[in-house]
Amino acid sequence: MSEPKRLILVEDQTLILGALATLLNMEDDFVVVGQASDAEQALQLLASQPVDVVLTDIEMPGMGGLELARRLRAAQPDLVIGIITTFARKGYLRQALDAGVQGYLLKDTSANDLASAIRRMCLGEKVIDPELAAAARGGNNPLSEREREVLRLAAEGLTTEMIAQRVHRSEGTVRNYLSEAISKLNARNRVEAARIARDQGFL
C-alpha cells in the first residue's frame, strides 16, 4: 500500500480550517501534516517537512492564495496545488490556472467530492468546479498587465503622482492607463473600476 499523501491546508478562518483537516484526515490515503492561517505560515511549514499537496484559500490577510500558488509553483514544480474558496469568480479561476494550480474548488463541495478531487489532482488531472468552468468559458480579462497594476495601486489609495513614481512612468501615461481601465470596465471613476475589477477577479 502506498504512503498517504501529505497535505498542508491554508485558511484564515479557524473553524473551516479545522473542519477541512478533520474531514481529510478521515481518508486513509491522506494525512494533514500542517495547518496554516496565512501564506507566510504555510511557507514556513513547507520549508520544514516534505509535502505532496497544498490546499489554499484565495483571500487571506497579507499574501493571498494566488500569489502563494505562484511562489510555490516556481519553487516546487512537482507540488500539487489546489484552491478551495467561496469566490466563484471566473477572473480568479483564470489567475489560478495561470499560477499553475491543478484544482479550483468551492467550499460548498461535499467531503467525498473534495477527497476525490484531490486524488485526481495527484494523478495529474485539472479539477475545476463544473459550474465555474462553464461560466469561465465566456470572456477574458479586458485589462492589460499595466492597467491592472495602476488600478491596483489606485485601489490602495495612491495618487496619480505616487503611482507614476512606483511604475516609472509619467503622470500623463498613468492617467491614460487609468482612463483605459475605467472605460473598459464601464465604470464612472477609478474607485468603481477597482471595485468591479476586484469583484471579477481581474486584480
C-alpha positions in Angstrom: 0.0 0.0 0.0 1.4 3.4 -1.0 2.1 6.1 1.6 -0.7 8.6 2.3 -0.4 12.0 0.6 0.9 14.7 2.9 -1.3 17.8 2.9 -1.0 21.3 4.1 -4.1 23.4 4.5 -4.1 27.2 4.3 -7.2 29.0 5.5 -7.6 32.1 7.7 -10.9 31.0 9.2 -10.1 28.7 12.1 -13.4 26.8 12.1 -13.2 26.0 8.3 -9.5 25.1 8.7 -10.2 22.6 11.5 -13.2 21.1 9.7 -11.2 20.6 6.5 -8.4 18.9 8.4 -10.8 16.6 10.3 -12.6 15.6 7.1 -9.4 14.9 5.1 -7.7 13.0 8.0 -10.6 10.6 7.9 -9.4 9.4 4.5 -6.9 6.5 4.6 -4.8 7.9 1.7 -4.4 11.5 3.2 -2.6 12.9 6.2 -2.8 16.6 7.1 0.7 17.4 8.2 0.2 21.2 8.6 -2.5 23.8 9.1 -1.7 27.5 8.3 -3.8 30.6 8.9 -1.9 32.6 6.3 0.6 32.2 3.4 3.7 33.1 5.4 2.9 30.4 7.9 2.3 27.9 5.1 5.7 28.7 3.6 7.4 28.0 6.9 5.6 24.7 7.2 6.6 23.8 3.7 10.2 24.6 4.4 10.3 22.2 7.4 8.9 19.0 6.0 8.1 17.1 2.8 4.6 17.9 1.4 2.7 16.5 -1.5 -0.4 18.8 -1.7 -1.2 22.3 -0.6 -4.8 23.3 -0.5 -5.3 27.1 0.0 -7.9 29.8 0.2 -7.6 32.9 -2.0 -8.4 35.9 0.1 -6.3 36.0 3.3 -4.5 38.7 5.3 -1.2 39.5 3.8 -0.2 37.4 0.8 -3.2 35.9 -1.0 -3.6 32.4 -2.2 -2.9 33.2 -5.8 0.4 34.8 -5.0 1.2 31.8 -2.7 0.4 29.4 -5.6 2.7 31.4 -7.9 5.6 31.2 -5.4 5.1 27.6 -4.7 4.9 26.6 -8.4 8.2 28.4 -9.1 9.9 26.8 -6.1 8.4 23.3 -6.2 7.3 22.4 -9.7 6.0 18.9 -8.7 3.9 20.1 -5.8 0.2 19.6 -6.2 -1.6 22.9 -5.5 -5.4 23.3 -5.2 -7.6 26.4 -4.4 -10.6 26.0 -2.2 -12.7 29.2 -1.9 -16.1 30.8 -1.6 -15.3 33.0 -4.6 -16.9 31.7 -7.8 -15.3 34.3 -9.9 -14.1 33.5 -13.4 -11.3 36.1 -13.2 -9.9 34.3 -10.1 -10.1 31.0 -11.9 -8.1 32.3 -14.8 -5.5 33.7 -12.5 -5.3 30.5 -10.6 -4.8 28.4 -13.7 -2.1 30.9 -14.8 -0.4 30.4 -11.5 -0.2 26.7 -12.1 -2.8 25.2 -9.8 -4.3 21.8 -10.5 -7.6 22.4 -8.9 -10.2 25.1 -8.2 -13.0 24.1 -5.8 -15.7 25.8 -3.9 -16.2 25.5 -0.1 -19.6 24.0 -0.6 -18.1 21.0 -2.3 -19.0 17.8 -0.4 -16.4 15.9 1.6 -16.5 13.0 -0.8 -16.1 15.2 -3.9 -13.3 17.1 -2.2 -11.4 13.9 -1.5 -12.0 12.6 -5.0 -10.8 15.9 -6.5 -7.5 15.8 -4.5 -6.9 12.3 -5.7 -7.5 13.3 -9.3 -5.2 16.3 -8.9 -2.5 14.0 -7.5 -2.9 11.9 -10.7 -2.1 15.0 -12.8 -5.7 16.0 -13.7 -7.0 19.5 -13.7 -10.1 19.6 -11.5 -12.3 22.7 -11.8 -15.7 23.2 -10.1 -18.1 22.4 -13.1 -20.3 25.5 -12.7 -17.4 27.8 -12.6 -15.7 26.1 -15.5 -18.8 26.6 -17.6 -19.0 30.3 -16.7 -15.3 30.9 -17.4 -15.6 29.8 -21.0 -17.0 33.3 -21.8 -14.9 36.4 -21.8 -11.4 37.3 -20.8 -9.8 39.9 -18.6 -10.1 43.1 -20.7 -7.3 44.8 -18.7 -3.7 44.9 -19.8 -1.0 44.0 -17.2 0.0 47.7 -16.8 -3.7 48.7 -16.5 -4.1 46.1 -13.7 -1.0 47.4 -12.0 -2.0 51.0 -11.9 -5.6 50.2 -11.0 -4.4 48.0 -8.1 -2.2 50.8 -6.8 -5.1 53.3 -7.2 -7.3 51.0 -5.1 -4.6 51.1 -2.4 -5.2 54.9 -2.2 -2.1 56.1 -4.1 -2.3 59.3 -6.0 -1.5 59.6 -9.7 1.8 61.1 -8.9 2.7 58.3 -6.4 1.6 55.7 -9.0 3.8 57.3 -11.6 6.8 57.1 -9.3 6.1 53.5 -8.4 5.8 52.3 -12.1 8.4 54.6 -13.5 6.0 56.3 -15.9 4.9 59.9 -16.4 1.7 61.1 -14.7 0.1 61.6 -18.1 0.8 57.9 -19.0 -0.7 56.8 -15.7 -3.8 58.8 -16.3 -4.1 57.2 -19.7 -3.8 53.7 -18.2 -6.5 54.6 -15.6 -8.8 56.1 -18.2 -8.5 53.0 -20.4 -9.2 50.7 -17.4 -12.2 52.8 -16.4 -13.6 52.8 -19.9 -13.1 49.0 -20.4 -15.0 48.3 -17.2 -17.8 50.8 -17.9 -17.0 52.5 -14.6 -17.5 56.1 -13.5 -14.2 56.5 -11.8 -11.1 54.7 -10.6 -12.7 53.6 -7.4 -15.6 52.0 -9.1 -13.3 50.5 -11.7 -11.1 48.9 -9.0 -14.2 47.5 -7.3 -15.6 46.0 -10.5 -12.2 44.5 -11.4 -11.8 43.0 -7.9 -15.3 41.5 -8.0 -14.5 39.9 -11.3 -11.1 38.6 -10.1 -9.2 40.8 -12.6 -6.9 42.2 -10.0 
